[in-house]
Amino acid sequence: MARDPLTGMENHPVRPGGAIGVRWFYVLLLTVIAIAAIVGVVSTAAMGQTPVAIAIGIVSLAFFSRIAC
């Protein structure tokens, strides 16, 4: 391992194509979270638990707004 002269930290070799698999995993994970949030809001609203549905929706929106920024 070589040291970066600017930071003094070790450089690690980059594997080609390694980040693509991680990105697909993140996309899949965020999709599952979004589907679960939508199902949670719809199911709790259908059961008459409107305040809980609103709370799930607010937390979900806060989560995805943080991801988007």
Residue pairs with C-beta under 8 A, 6 or more apart in sequence:
1 10
1 11
1 12
2 10
2 11
3 9
3 10
3 11
4 10
4 11
30 64
30 67
33 63
34 60
34 64
37 56
37 57
37 60
37 63
40 53
40 56
40 60
41 53
41 56
41 57
41 60
42 53
44 50
44 52
44 53
44 56
45 53
